[in-house]
Structure formats: C-alpha cells, structure tokens
C-alpha cells in the first residue's frame, strides 16, 4: 500500500509540473472520444503523454499526442473493440444474472467483482506496459498487465480505489473530466507500471 501511495504522489507531482500539457491532451482525448471510433487511439495517445515524462521526450505534448494517435490507430481500434465487448458481456452478467439468491449467486457476483477489478487494472496498465517493451505487442502487453494485476493485488486495489475516488469527485466537479481527470489517470497508470518494473 505504501508503494501505491508513492505512485499517487508521484503522479500528482507529474500533473502539477506538466499541467498545461495534460490539460491540452485531456481536451484532445475527450474531443476524439466523441466520434467513438477514434477513442481507443486517443486513449493510447493519452497514455503515451504519461509515459513521455519518463523517456526524456522533449517535444511538445501535442506533438507527442498526435504522433502516438497516428501510430496506434488500427491496433488501438482492435484493442478497444475487444475491451468493449468484454465489458458489455461482463456487466450484463453482473446486472441481469437471474439466478436465485443463495451461496452460488453470491459466489458468482463476488467472482464477477474480482474479474471487474482485474479488467479495470488491465485496461489502464496495458498501454504503459506496451510503451516499456523493446519489441512491442499489444497481446503480450495485455498478458503482462493481467500478470501485474494478479501479482500485486493490494497495490492494484489501492490504485483502483484511488481512481474510483477521483472519478466520484470528477462527477461532482464535472468539468474536471474535460480538463484533467483522464490525464491524471494516465500519470497514475504510467507511474504504477514504472514502480512495479523497478521491483522486478
């Protein structure tokens, strides 16, 4: 848990130091989510903004964003469709499962909750891991993200709960979704991956 708190502090400091870059990238991300088809690539680009603070990238954040957006468009689209399909099936099971109340139903719901946490962590860690790879592969990055979540349950759960808290605050202050929340998630995700890689 201490490491997770360090990650959150590090991400907050990165957000403070590169605030304008994150704000402009966040605005671009939200705008590119509106056509839907460009949302996955925009997400990959936003994650690269967080990664760029660690790889000595000295271009402007907008140049970094657009470069990653163009490079990743098709692979990110396939990745996004796969995650969307999984999320729809998973949450339909959680919400509409008609089984009678009992130990089996409670077990299934607990299992689905854990799967949801694993999915959430995998979703946010895949691109930061992808950008750390010498030979990039989204499939391999996804597998590594799942392993990272499973091997660090307390660390990941703390990060996930913090992100859910940030989401709740952002719902109250709705403009933060447009300006900074997604950028903060990028900073957190990249800091989390860096932290875990340092402990290998």
C-alpha angles and dihedrals in degrees: 000000000000090000090050091053089050089053092052091049092048091050091049091052091049089051091050094049096044098031099138092048091052092046094052091044091048090052091050091048093051092046092049091049090065095075086048094208091073094047098091094051090045088053091051089050092049090052089052089057089061091045093050092068088067102041098058095251108170100181120107115275091246092056090048091048096050093044092055091042093056095043095050103037101111099033090046091050092056090045091050094049090051092051092045092052091048093047093050094049093044097049093043087057092048097047103035104032102136100199120131118261111269144104093296092052092046090049091050093049092048089049091050090049091053091046088052091054091048090049092048092051092045092049093056098038101047099080095043088052090046090056090051093056122101091208105035122220125159092205091053091043090053091050090049091048091054090049091048091053093047094047094048106039099154093043093049094042090054091050092047093049090049091051091048089051090050088050091052091050090047091054088058092045095037096179090067089072088062097042112033121343098091091044089053089052088053091052091048095047094050093044090050093052092046090050094051093045089054089057096053 
